[in-house]
Amino acid sequence: MCKKVYILLTDTGTLFTKSIKTYTKAPYNHASISFDVGLEELYSFGRKKASNPFYGGFVKEDINQGTYSKYPETTCAIYELKVTEPEFNKMKRILGVFKKNEKRLFYNLLGVIGVSIKEPVEFNASYFCSQFVSDLLSRSGIRLWEKLPSLVTPDDFRQSEKLTLIYEGKLFEYDPIKTK
């Protein structure tokens, strides 16, 4: 039986994202993974508090009350990935480990710098957004590229032929969110 997961790529327009965008030239600079089309079960590595870009780690993102709620002009692309039921279940089990260890997980800012120089920078219990999503997929048996998760950028998801674009535009105009 086929299951689906969703990759959300976003650009909030913050100073931090604008500086990343200046370097990458990519339209989106944050990646998250969801287990439902309405993005209610959405996970990534990013800000723990909307007001503090320097305090980051593993987060269950809440579009209506979290960081995104502070940036109503956020643009996004949402991709669908079909997976097998065993792959889906394995992702959920691995995600459970992340949830259980949430307080011991940190944002890998040096890893972001490593991507820019094409040198992987990995620390135990430390991820950046696209590294986390890629690692979760990879550890579940899903390979989208032949590169280390610590070198995957949000734009790599956009370029993957294995993902299907289902929406692009303003996040808060995405029908499943808009109708809430």
RABELRA-V983895 format. One record per residue. N is the residue number from 1. RES is the residue in one letter. SS is DSSP state (H for helix, E for strand, - for the rest). Layout:
# RABELRA-V983895
{{N,RES,SS} {N,RES,SS}}
This chain:
# RABELRA-V983895
{{1,M,-} {2,C,E} {3,K,E} {4,K,E} {5,V,E} {6,Y,E} {7,I,E} {8,L,E} {9,L,E} {10,T,E} {11,D,E} {12,T,-} {13,G,-} {14,T,-} {15,L,H} {16,F,H} {17,T,H} {18,K,H} {19,S,H} {20,I,H} {21,K,H} {22,T,H} {23,Y,H} {24,T,H} {25,K,-} {26,A,-} {27,P,-} {28,Y,-} {29,N,-} {30,H,E} {31,A,E} {32,S,E} {33,I,E} {34,S,E} {35,F,-} {36,D,-} {37,V,-} {38,G,-} {39,L,-} {40,E,-} {41,E,-} {42,L,E} {43,Y,E} {44,S,E} {45,F,E} {46,G,E} {47,R,E} {48,K,E} {49,K,E} {50,A,-} {51,S,-} {52,N,E} {53,P,E} {54,F,E} {55,Y,E} {56,G,E} {57,G,E} {58,F,E} {59,V,E} {60,K,E} {61,E,E} {62,D,-} {63,I,-} {64,N,-} {65,Q,-} {66,G,-} {67,T,H} {68,Y,H} {69,S,H} {70,K,H} {71,Y,-} {72,P,-} {73,E,-} {74,T,-} {75,T,E} {76,C,E} {77,A,E} {78,I,E} {79,Y,E} {80,E,E} {81,L,E} {82,K,E} {83,V,E} {84,T,E} {85,E,H} {86,P,H} {87,E,H} {88,F,H} {89,N,H} {90,K,H} {91,M,H} {92,K,H} {93,R,H} {94,I,H} {95,L,H} {96,G,H} {97,V,H} {98,F,H} {99,K,H} {100,K,H} {101,N,-} {102,E,H} {103,K,H} {104,R,H} {105,L,-} {106,F,E} {107,Y,E} {108,N,-} {109,L,H} {110,L,H} {111,G,H} {112,V,H} {113,I,H} {114,G,H} {115,V,H} {116,S,H} {117,I,-} {118,K,-} {119,E,-} {120,P,-} {121,V,-} {122,E,-} {123,F,E} {124,N,-} {125,A,-} {126,S,E} {127,Y,E} {128,F,-} {129,C,H} {130,S,H} {131,Q,H} {132,F,H} {133,V,H} {134,S,H} {135,D,H} {136,L,H} {137,L,H} {138,S,H} {139,R,H} {140,S,-} {141,G,-} {142,I,-} {143,R,-} {144,L,-} {145,W,-} {146,E,-} {147,K,-} {148,L,-} {149,P,H} {150,S,H} {151,L,H} {152,V,-} {153,T,-} {154,P,H} {155,D,H} {156,D,H} {157,F,H} {158,R,H} {159,Q,H} {160,S,-} {161,E,-} {162,K,-} {163,L,-} {164,T,E} {165,L,E} {166,I,E} {167,Y,E} {168,E,E} {169,G,E} {170,K,E} {171,L,H} {172,F,H} {173,E,H} {174,Y,-} {175,D,H} {176,P,H} {177,I,H} {178,K,H} {179,T,-} {180,K,-}}
